[in-house]
Amino acid sequence: MYSFGFIGLLARSWLEAGHRVTLYALSSTVRERQVHGAGDPLRIVVVPQRPRARHRLRDFFRAERLGLTSAMLDHPAEVVSAHWTYEFALAAEASGLPAFVTAHDTPLRAAWEMRSVYRWLRHSLALPAVHRATALSAVSPYAAQHLQRCLGVRRHIEVIPNGVRLDDLPCAGKPREAHTPVFASALNGWGPLKNGKGLLRAFRLTREQLPGARLLMFGDGFGPGGPAARWAAGERLSAGVDFVGATERSVMLRRFRDEVDVLVHPSRVECFPMILVETMAVGIPLVAGARSGGVPWVLDGGLTGVLTDVDNPAKLAAAMSRLARDPARRTRLVEAARDRVSAHFQLHDVARAYVDWFSSGG
């Protein structure tokens, strides 16, 4: 696992169901392996990771992979659930233990969008990983199709989405009349993949229709004085924008509940954006990309949120303005979204689906 909140919640659900769980993790803050807990029911094994990305990539994470494999052999499990198709997957496969690998992204599409040598080399690890796994799953049909079409996977890929714990999330009231609407975004990184520039351009057009509108931008790269704020200032796109930046997840979701009328997700490609499912559960209506990977599937083809062309600022702005002005539609979308989360994306159901998949042998 990486430091990814969903995986910790998944482990917690397994523990609550009576399973024993070992977490294998990498950290650049330790110099030797650390083991926390006796394994009954929880053990956490932390393996050293070199702090510089270029050093890790120089040998394709060989030291990290060997460290993880050694940890798995010294503290074995009956099944290893390897999340992401990179060093964790390759380490699990090298251990000789049953390695059930979950794809959380689309390696070649992500590398293409990010356009860096590091990403191309880093994501190349997925090619052997997806073919050596005992069994393979993906978090959305879109991710599964990518593995089949672009990485040549010919066997069955189980689709198991990520999930949320509804009792952990705040709950918004009925959508209000929004004469001066508050929009929000939550994007992990300032770059072409997340399309923050497109949202800022669209928001300027939105304010021409709704002059009092505000936009709260959460996430790495979107803080005061950060790259998004500097770019927006240079392009004269800062009016009405609050550059909030990285925010603890629970705090951000409470702010959604208390302040936000519409969440806008302009990302060009996502396999399974957790922020969308969390926002659906909280009860905030959504605008997102009609061709953004797994996003249309999460939003049930547009039944639980507005889908539009996020690469076209005018179309994105029009979708934002129309939804902000239509409280009845926002109410319908929120009700449908909550029903979809309850039926398909509850974490206890996801945790059980993983166990059933392990038991079936893939």
N, C-alpha and C positions, 0 to 999 in steps of 0.2 A: 504494500500500500504506500501511497504518497500521503502527504498531509492534506487530506481531502475529507471534509466533514461527513459526507455520506457514508464512507467506509467505517468510520467510528460508530455511527448510528447503526449500521448494519451489524457490526460486531456486538453492539449492545443488545440488539434484538435477538441474536443467536444465544447470547448469554441468558437472556430472560426466558428463552425457550428451553433452557436446560442443557445446552451444548457446552463443550469445552472449546476455548478459542485461544489460538496463538496468533499474535500480530507480529509480522516481520517488517521492519521499517528501516529506512536509511536516514542518517543525520550527519551533517558536517560539523556538529558541535561536540562529537565524541571522537576519541582517538582509538578506542578499543571497544569490542563488543560489550554491550550491557544487557543484562537480563533482569527483568522486573516481574515478580510473581512466580508462583510454583507451577502454574498451568492447571490448577484445579480451583476455579474454572478458567482463569485468565492468566496468560503469560504474554509479556511484550519483550521482543528481542530487537534491540537497536544495533544496527551495523554501521560502522564508520563509512562516510562518503567524503571523497575529496571535495574541498570547498569550491574549486574553480571548474566551471563547466568545460573549458577547453582541455583540461587535464583528464576529465572523465571521458570526453569524446575521443581523445587521442588513441585510446585502446578500446573504444566502444564499450565503456563501463566495465571492463574486464575485472578490475579489482572489486568493484561493487557487486558484480554478479557472483564472483567467487565467494565473497563474504556472505552474501545472502544464501547461497547454496550450502555453505558450511553450517550456517545457522539452522537451516531446515533439516540438515542431517543430524545435527547435535540435539535439536529440539523438534523431532518430527511430529507431523500431524497425519491423520488418516487421509485427508484431502487438502490440497493447497489451492485456495481460491486467489488467483493472481489477477490483480486489477491493473489495467492498462497493458498494452501489448509490447512492452519494452523490457528494461532490465529485470523487473520483477518476474515477468513471464518467462524469460530465458533462464533465470536462476531456478525457478520452480521446475521447469522442464529438465534442467541438468541434474536436479536432485534425485530423479528416478521415482519420486512420489507422484501420485495422480495429480496432474496439473490442469485445473479448470481455469481457463483464461477468459477474462472479460474485456472486450474492447469498449473503451469509453470515448474514443474519438475515431476519426478517419485519417489514418496516417498520411497518405499521399495528398489528400485535399488540404489538410492542415499545413503540410510542408509547402505546398504550392502557394497558399494564401500568405504565409509568413515570409517567404522568399529569402531565406538565409541558408548559408552553407551548414550552419549548426543544425537547423531543423531538418534539412534533407538527410544529413548523416544520422542524426538522432532517430528520426522516424524510420530509417531503413532497418532498424532493429526489429520492426514489426514483421517483416517478411518471413524470416525464419521462425519467429515466435508463433505466428498463427498456424503454421504448418506442423509444428512439433507438439502442440498442445494435446493433452489427452482429450479435451473437449473444449469447444469454443462458444462463447456467448457474446451478445452485443446489446447495448442499452436501448437501441431503437431499430426498426426495420431499415432505416436509412443507413445506419452504421453497418448492419449485416450485409446490405447490398454492396456497399463500398468494398468490404473484405472479399466478397465473391467476384465483383467485376474488376477491381483494380489490383488485388493481391492474389487472385487465382484460387481462392478457397472453394473447394468442390463439395465438401461435406456439409452436414446439417449445422446451422448456427442457431442456437437457442436465443430468443429475444427476451431479456429480463430487464425491465426499466429500472431506473433509480426510484426511490420512494421517499416519502416524508412521514413524520409522526405528527398527526394532526393535533394531538394534545400538547405538543411543544410550540405551536405556532399561535400568534395573536389572531384575532378575528375582527375584521372590519364590519361596520354597520352597513346599512343600505346606502348605495351610491347617492351622493347629494347633487343638487343643482350646482353646476360649476361655472359661474359667470366669469370667474378668474381662476381657471383650472390650474392645478399643480400636476405636472408630469414628472416622471422619474425614470432613470436608467440605472442599471447596475452591471457594469462591464469590467471584466478582469483584464485590464491592459489597454493602453493607448496604441492602436495600430490599425492597419487596414482590415484585419480579420473581424474586429469588433465594430468597426465602422462608426466610431465616435464623431468623426468629421461629418459624415452624412447626417447624423442626428442633429448636430449643431446647425448645419445649414437648413435642415427641415424646421427646426424650432424657430429660426428667424422668420420663416414664412408663416409659421403658425401664429406668431405674435402679431403679424399684420392683420389676422382675422380675430385674434383674441389678445388685445394689447396688454392685459394684466396677467397673462399666463406666466408661470414660472417653471423652471426645469431644475430638478435636483439630480446631480450626477454623482453616483457612488462608484467606488472601485479604485483599484491601483491605477495611477496615472491621471486621476480625475480630481486630485486635491487642489487646494489653493496654491498657486504658484507652480503647479505641476505642468507636464507637457500639454495636456488638454487645455488648461487655462491660458497658457502662454500662446498657443496656437490660436485660440478663440479671440484673445485680445488683439493679436496681429491682424486677424481677419474681420475684426469688429463684429463678432458674434457672441459677445459676452452678456448682452442685455437680457436680464431676467434669469440668468443661469447662476445657480449656486453650485460651486465646485466643492463637493463634500469630501470626496476621496474615500480611501479604505476605511471601512466601518465594521465593527463587530456585527456578525450576522443577525443576532437577535435584536440589537439596537436598530439596525437598518429596517428590519421587518416591522418593528413597532412604529417607526417613522412612516413607513408605507401606510400602515393602518390609520395613523392619526392625521397624516398630511396629504397623501397622494390620491389623485383622482384617476390617473391612467399611468400604467407602466409601459414604457416604450423599449423594445428590445431590437436594436438595429443590426445585430450581428449578422454577417453574411453566411456563416455556416456554424451550426451546432449539432451535435448528435443527440444530446439530451440535456438541455439547459435547466439545471436545478432551480435557478431563480424563477423561471416561469411556473414551475409546479408549486413552489413555495408561495408565489404571488397569487396563483389561482386559489390555493388553500386559504390564504389570508382574506381574499375577497376583493382584489383590485383588478379591474378590467385591463386587457392587454392589447397592444399593437405590436406585431412582429412580422418577420419576413416570410413571404409566400414561397420563396425558393431557398430558404435557409436550412437546408439539411433536414434534420429530424424535427424542426420546429412545427411544421404543419401537422405532423402526426401527434405531437404532444397536444396541440390545440384542436385536435379532432377535425382537421380540415377546415377550420374557421368557425366551428360551432361554439367554441369556448373562448374565442379571441379574434380580433381583427387581423387578417393577413393582407399584406400589401407588398409593394416593391420597395424594399429598404434602400436600394441603390439609386432610387429616384427621389430626391428631396421634396419635389412638389407633390408626388403621390403620397409619400410618407406624411408630409404636413397635412394634406387633405384628410387622410385617415385619422390623424391625431385630432384635428379640429372637429370633424364630424362626430367622433366618439365622445369627445368632451362635451359637446352640445346636446347629446342625446342620453339623458339619465335613464330613460326606459330601456334603451338598448344595453346600456351598461349593466343594469339590473339583471336582464336576461342572460347576458354573458357570464356574469358572476355566478348566478345560480347554476348554469350549465357547467361552468368550470369546477365548482365545488363538487358537483355530482361526479364529474369525470375523475377527479383526484380520489374521491372516496371509493370509486369502483375499480380504478386501475393502478393508482400510485401510492397506496398506503404501505408503509415500510414493513409492517408485520406480514403482509401478503408477499412482498418482494423477498423478504428473508426466507419465507417458507418455499418460495419458488426456487431459490438457490439450493436449499436442502433437497428438494425433490429432484433437481437436476443432478446434484452430486450422487444421489441414491440410484438414479437411472443409469449412471455410468457415461452420460453424455449422448 
